[in-house]
Amino acid sequence: MSTEKKADFSGVTAKVDSTAPQVEKADFSGVSATVDSTAEIVGERTYTIEKGDTLSKIAKEQLGHASAWKQIFEANRDVLDDPDRIFPGQVIKLPPADTDTTA
């Protein structure tokens, strides 16, 4: 065993000063944000089904050609199981009007 006395650092303190300028913390208290619905941006429309409506009738009136009923049905698979079973009061999405009349 060594009888050498080890250094005692128990009373040592340190302070470090930076040479970098002090920067105040950013104040974000006045920041606000809004999010616009993509439906509004792309012009998504909805239609409330009325008594006597069929998808082809809605397609003809709203999109310009009755054959667009397939597009309406596909756009509403989340709420429609059968294109022949629609009910007054149901709200469906209308796809954008297409200039292709062969759809």
Phi and psi in degrees as a GROMACS rama.xvg file:
@    title "Ramachandran Plot"
@    xaxis  label "Phi"
@    yaxis  label "Psi"
@TYPE xy
-89.7496  144.202  SER-2
-98.6874  4.13019  THR-3
-65.663  139.063  GLU-4
-83.2389  132.898  LYS-5
-85.7782  153.625  LYS-6
-64.1789  140.1  ALA-7
-106.313  111.154  ASP-8
-102.796  11.8692  PHE-9
-64.8828  -23.9249  SER-10
-100.783  8.83222  GLY-11
-84.6919  136.117  VAL-12
-127.178  160.916  THR-13
-143.317  153.158  ALA-14
-140.937  135.056  LYS-15
-117.675  124.711  VAL-16
-105.234  131.067  ASP-17
-85.8082  148.645  SER-18
-87.8274  -9.64093  THR-19
-72.9695  143.519  ALA-20
-66.159  145.653  PRO-21
-73.4418  135.022  GLN-22
-116.83  133.34  VAL-23
-72.2954  149.802  GLU-24
-69.1837  143.13  LYS-25
-65.7474  139.44  ALA-26
-104.185  108.791  ASP-27
-101.257  12.7915  PHE-28
-64.7676  -25.5313  SER-29
-96.2207  4.85326  GLY-30
-83.5821  135.995  VAL-31
-138.303  160.526  SER-32
-144.535  152.473  ALA-33
-131.455  153.702  THR-34
-124.819  122.989  VAL-35
-85.9092  142.115  ASP-36
-66.9498  137.386  SER-37
-65.9661  -23.9598  THR-38
-62.1243  -40.1314  ALA-39
-70.0939  -35.7255  GLU-40
-67.4897  -44.3918  ILE-41
-89.2842  -2.0752  VAL-42
79.689  31.2215  GLY-43
-62.9057  135.307  GLU-44
-117.342  157.878  ARG-45
-123.9  163.952  THR-46
-141.733  135.107  TYR-47
-97.1286  120.737  THR-48
-66.2274  135.152  ILE-49
-112.822  162.728  GLU-50
-57.0152  133.079  LYS-51
90.9731  -7.06216  GLY-52
-73.5193  149.085  ASP-53
-130.462  161.243  THR-54
-62.4107  -36.09  LEU-55
-69.4352  -36.7898  SER-56
-64.9095  -44.159  LYS-57
-62.7447  -42.0837  ILE-58
-61.6285  -43.6854  ALA-59
-62.8257  -47.2267  LYS-60
-70.9959  -39.7881  GLU-61
-95.1077  -31.1975  GLN-62
-115.388  -8.79029  LEU-63
99.1916  -13.2357  GLY-64
-152.698  134.969  HIS-65
-61.2508  -30.7839  ALA-66
-66.8246  -10.4993  SER-67
-74.7321  1.44095  ALA-68
-57.477  -32.1243  TRP-69
-64.5014  -39.601  LYS-70
-65.7444  -40.4263  GLN-71
-62.8765  -45.7758  ILE-72
-60.5883  -46.7646  PHE-73
-62.9195  -36.6902  GLU-74
-70.9887  -13.8953  ALA-75
-122.831  25.4762  ASN-76
-56.8826  -24.8881  ARG-77
-72.278  -21.1346  ASP-78
-120.83  -15.1238  VAL-79
-117.314  127.137  LEU-80
-95.8562  -27.54  ASP-81
-141.124  126.396  ASP-82
-64.4308  -17.6296  PRO-83
-92.21  -0.670924  ASP-84
-121.149  81.4755  ARG-85
-117.594  153.001  ILE-86
-131.9  144.155  PHE-87
-54.1906  136.534  PRO-88
98.5062  -19.4566  GLY-89
-66.8069  140.228  GLN-90
-108.016  124.074  VAL-91
-119.702  157.48  ILE-92
-87.3874  141.997  LYS-93
-105.473  127.995  LEU-94
-69.4014  162.351  PRO-95
-58.9047  144.365  PRO-96
-62.1718  134.75  ALA-97
-111.704  141.607  ASP-98
-81.1338  -11.3068  THR-99
-79.3552  111.502  ASP-100
-87.4458  2.41788  THR-101
-94.7539  2.08599  THR-102
